[in-house]
Amino acid sequence: MEKNNNYPPENLVRLNKFLANNTNFARRKIDEFIEQGRVTVNRKVITGQGVQINPLSDDVRLDGEKVKEKVKKIYIILNKPAGIVTTTDDEKNRQTVIDLINIKEKLYPVGRLDYDTTGLLLLTNDGEFANKLMHPKYKVAKTYIVKLSKPLDEKHKLKLISGIKIDGRKTAPCKIAFPNKNDTETVSITITEGRNRQVRRMFEHYGYFVRKLHRSSYGHITLGNLAPGQWGKLSIEEVNKFFK
């Protein structure tokens, strides 16, 4: 089974527990099915016990039939403040994005925003939806407002737009603009990837320190009137638009 790096390890659950919770079979029976080779994860047969899976991203099947979580699908938009970690649980007991949302259902962040990064974050319990937004092949646009330590040079702007190498791999073309033409230290950048700390690293490549980073949109979704720390639910129309 290939490791999926799109989600943090705390989102993982044991395979037999996932199947027991989402089928009509007891845990002991599930263990028998696994030993008999009747369970696959991402099209690979699993026969060992103790395997962990990610409910949001892994394709789990019993006798060829896909097993889905028996939960009502929820789609949340949050205006993340600075100083909040984007995870479901934190070993340092710092406040998490989950702490800001007072609902009982278990949710997972769609991607990450760094500790000091603010702005639009989506959370859901719908794995198909999360994968649609995060998988590179769908090229979902994410726009950030960036406050730089110095004015952005035009030659660096053009190079960033066409793509630069980070960790030996070139970034996809992006869009960069100045929201205020008289302020070249504040830029808007739209990317279609989701590499770790990508926006910060792109500007740092040319010696710019990112003083503030704020995500203003994710695909067609914007924050609207949500204040920092506030959240709301996406409408069915807003969700379905991603699948179109």
N, C-alpha and C positions, 0 to 999 in steps of 0.2 A: 504494500500500500504506500503510495507516494505521500510524502509529508506536505500538508497544506500550510503555507506560511502566512496566509491572509488573516488568520485569526489567532488570538493569543491562546496559550496552552490552558488557561483556566476555563476555557469554553468546552474542553473535552469531557466526554462521559464514557463510561465503560460500555462496550458494545452490547453485552448481555443485558445490562440495565436498560439501555435505550430500547432494545427489542421487547423486553418484558413490559415496559411502560407504554408501548405503542402497538402491541398485538394482544391477542387473547390468551397467550401462553405464559405459564409461570417461568420464573428464572431458571429453575432446574431443567425444564423442558427446552428452554432456549439453549442452555449449555450443551444439551444432547444434539440439537440441530447444528450447532457450530462444529462439534466434533465429527458429525456426519458429513460435513462439507456442504451444507444446504444454505449457508449464509455467505454473501459476497459484500465487499466494501470497495466501491469504485471499480466494479467488475472483476475483482480478484477474490478468489475463494479464501475464506478465513477459517482455519481449523483450530487455532490456539486460543486459549482463554486469556483474559486480561487485556485484550486489545482495546484501545480507546479510539473514539471517533468524534468528529465535530458535527453536531446535528445541523449546523447551518450550511455546511459545504460538502459533506460526504454523501455518496449515493449508497444507501444500505438496502440490500434486498434479501428476502427470505423465499427460497424456492422460485427465484426469478421475479418476484413481486416486490416493487419498491415499498419500503416502509417509511411512512411520514409521521411526524409528531402530531399527536392528537391535541392540538391547541388552536384556539382562535387566533387568526393572524392579526398582528398589531403592527402599525407603522407610525413611528414617533419622529418628530423633528424637534431638535433641541438647540437653543442658542447657548453653546458652551462658554462659560466664563474661563478666564485664566486661573491657573492653580487647581485645576480639577483633572484627574487622570481618566483616560478613556479606556476603561476596563470594567469588568463585572465585579471584580474584587481586587483589593490591593494589600499586599503583604506588609506594607508599611503603615497600614491603616489610614491612608490619605483618603480624602473625599473623592468618590467616583461619580461618573456621569449617571450611574444607576441610582445613586443616592438622591439625585435631583428629581427623579421621576417617581412619584408616589402611586404606583400601581403594582398589583400583586403578581402579575404575569412575569415570567423570566424573559428578559430581552438581551440582545447582543448588539454592540455597536457595529455599524457598517463601516469598517476601516477604523482609522485612528486620527485623532488630532493630538499633537504634542501637549505636554503639561501646560505650557505657557501660550499655546495657540488658542484663539477664540473662534467663535462662529458656528456655522451650520454643521450639525452632526445628526445623522439618521440612525435610529435604533429599531430593531425588528426581531421577531421570532420566525420570520419567513426566510428559510435558507435559499430558496429559488430567487427571491427578490434581492437578497444580499449578494448572491453570486452574479446576478445580472448587472448590478451596479459596480461591482469590484473587479470583475474579470476583464483583463486588458483588451480582449477582442471586441468588447462592446463599446469601448472608447467613450465612456460617459464623462462629460466635461465637468471639471471642478474649478471654480474661480476663487482666487484669493486676493485680498488687498494687503500689500506688503509695504511696511515702512522701513526704508533702508538707511544705513549709516551715512551715506553720501549719495549725491545725484547719480543716476544710472547713465553711464556713457552710451552713446548711440551704437558704437561698434560692439559693445558687450550685449546690448539689447538684441541686435541682429543675430549674433552668434547663439544666444540663448533661444531665440525663436526658432532657429533652424535645427537646434539640438547640439548638446555637448556630451562628452563621455563622462559618466559617473560609474566608478567601479568597473571600468573597461567596457561599458555598454552605453550606447548613445541614447539620449532621451528623445522621446517623440517630439515632433514639432509642436510648438505652443503659441499662444497669443499673449502679447504684452502691450499694455497701453498705459497712458497717464490719465487718471481720472480728472486731475487738475493740471492743465497744460503748464501752469506756472510753478508746479511742484514736481520736480523730477526725482525726488527722493521717495515719493509715494507712487507705487505702480500697481496695476492690476495684471495678474497673470492667470491664464486659463490653461490647465493641463488635462490630459486624458489618461494619465498613468497614476499609480499610487505607491511609488517606491518610498522606502523609509526616509523621512525628513527630506523629501525630494526638493521642495521649493527652497528651503533654507540652503541646501547643498548646492543648488544651481547658482544662487547668487554668491555664496561663499567661494565658489570656484574662481570668481573674478575679484575676490577681495572685498565683497560687500557684506557687512554684518546686518542681519535681519533684526531690527529692533522690535517690530510688532508684526504678527501674522494673523490674519483674520479670514476665515472662509466665508464668502458671501453667497455662494450658490453651489448647488450640486445638481447637475443636469438642469431641468426646468424648475427646480425647487429653490425658492429664496426664503430668507428669514421673515420677510414682511414686517409686522409690528412686534415680533417677539423680542423682549428685552433679555439681557444676559441672565442665564439661569432659568428662563421660562421655556416651556415646551408645549407642543400641541400635537394633534393627530393628523396625519395626511388623509385626504379624502380618497375615495375609491378611484375617482377620476385621475388624481395626481399619481397614484400608484400604477394604474393601468397604462398611463402615458409612457412609463419606462419600458413596458413590454411591447409597445408599438414601434 
